[in-house]
Amino acid sequence: MLFGRRDKPDFAERVRVFFWPRRGWVRSSRYVLKRVLRLSGTPHAIALGVGAGVFASFTPFIGFHFVLAGLVAWLIGGNLLASAMGTFVGNPLTFPVIWASTFALGNRILGIETGNALEFDLRPGLMLHSYDTLLPIVKPMLISGVPMGIVAGLAFYYPVRSGIDLYQQRRRNRLQEKVAKDNRGSNV
């Protein structure tokens, strides 16, 4: 492998990096932002893709966010790579807030009173009855996650679209200035 690590990280190191990137959250977020800005495509398609990724992050289907974001982006004409990058809104720092808010709002929509804590039955036959155990948790999260995801996706769409439009316009202007400068230099 050309750029592989010489010493493979152990399990503890991989878990630590999952929760706290090596270079920190600010640098990692800046990297994702630069990657989104540099995607090829119209600002509308890229912003739709990011919005689809943000929407998918609000659903309770952990492990399927990339697939769901790609499917939604494909259906609405968004950029597939941008949808994958939009799912970074759901991360170990934001998931507790997303889950708590979707669960609370979903229970409010359904008219379900909740106690202070959820009770889980961890008996050995849990997998036989997992549907009955997980449905009271997933149902409210799904019911409120869809509208909250749409609102969050729209909240990301507009700034991303204007930011990409501005970035692409500045890039075009720089390239035009460079071509004009080169043409002036060759005429002299």
N, C-alpha and C positions, 0 to 999 in steps of 0.2 A: 504494500500500500504506500502510495507516494507521500501523503501527508498524515499518516496515521501516528498515533502515540506509541512511543517506545514501550512504556509501561502502562498496561491497561488499568483503569481505575477500579478499585474494589467496590463492593456493593454500598458501603457506607458513603464513599465519595460520590457515587452516582446519585444517591438519595439527597445528599447535601446540595449538589449542583442542581437537582430538580427543584428544590425549594429556594435556593439562593445561587444564581448564576455566578460563575467564576469572576466575571468582570463587573458584577452588580446589576441591579435592575435598571438603573438609568441608562447605562451603556447598552444593555440588551434592548431596551425600548427604543433608544435612538437608532440602533441597527435595524430593527423591524421597520421603523418609520422611513429610513433611507431606502430600504428595499422596496417599500410600497411606492415611494415617490419615483423610483427609477423603473418601475414596471412599464412595459410598452402597452399602449392601449389608450382609449379615450378616457378622460377624467371621469366621465359618467360610468363607464364599465368598471373601472377600477374601484370607484366609490361604491358601486352596487355590490361588488365582490366583498369589500371590507364590511359593508353593512350586513351581508349574508353571513359572514363569519361571526360578527358580533351577535346577530340573531341566534345563531346556532349555539353560542356560548351560554345562552339563557335557558336552553332546554336541559332536562335532567338526564340526557342520554350520554353520559360520560363515556368516552372511547369512540363515539360515533360523530363527534363534532366536525371533524374534517370532512367526513362523508356527507353529513347533512348540509354543511356549508357549501360544499361543491355542488350538491344537488340543487339547493336553493339558488345559488349563483347561476347555474346553468339554466334553470327555469326562467329567471328574470333577466338573463343576458349580461350577467356580471363576469368579471375576470376570475378564473378559477384559482390562480395563485394568490390573488388579493383576498379571496375568501378564506384560504388557508391561513394567511397572515392575520386576518380579522379575528380568527379564533383565539389569538393570543390575548384577547381581552379577558378570556376565561383562563385564569392561572391560579396557582396556589394562594396568592394574596387576595384575589377577588372572588374566588369560588365561595368561601364562607359567607360573604355578603350577598352574593347572588342567590345562593341556596336559601339562606334565611329569609331574604325578602320575597322570593318566589313562593316559598312554603307558607309564609305568613299571609301574603296577599291571596294565594290560592285558597287557603282555609277560610279567609274572610269572604271571598267570592262564593264558595260553596256553603257558607253559613255554618262552618264547623268550629266549635269552641275547642281550643287546644290548651293543654296544661303547660306547666313550665318546662317539662322535659318529655321527650319521646321515649316510649318503652319498647325495647327490642327483645324479642324472645329468641335467645341464642341456644335453644335446645338442639340436640343432635339431628333431629328431623327437620331442621330449618329449610333445607333445600327442597324437601318434598312440599312444603307449604310456603315457599318464598313469594309466590304471587300474592297470597293473602297478606303476607307480612309487608311487602314492599308497595302494594297498591295504595294504601293510605298515605304514603309518603310521596310517591311519584305523581299521583293524580293531581293534587293541588299544585305541585311544582310545574306540571305540564300546562294546566289550565291557566295559570298566571304567567308562566314563562313565555308563552307565545305572544301575548300583548306587550309584555315588558321587553321582550326581544325585538319586537317590531319598533317600539319607541326608541330603544337603545340603538338599533341599527340605523334608524332615521337620524338620530342625534349624531352618529358618526358619519353618515353619508355626506351631509352638507359641508362640514369643515374639511373632510378628506377631499371632496370634489374641488372645492375652491383652492385648497393647498396644492393639489396636483395640477390644476389648471395654471396657477401662478408659477409653479416650478417648471412646467413644460414651456410656458411662455418665456420665462427668463432664459431657459436653455436655448430656445430657438433664437432669441435676441443675441445671446453670446455667440452662437454659431454664425449668425448673419454678420455680426461685427468682425469675427475672425476672417470670414470669407472676404468681406470688403477690405479689410486690412491687407490680406494677402494679395488681392487684386491691385490695390494701390501700390504695393511694394513691387509687383512684377511689371507695372506700367512705367516705373521710374527708370 
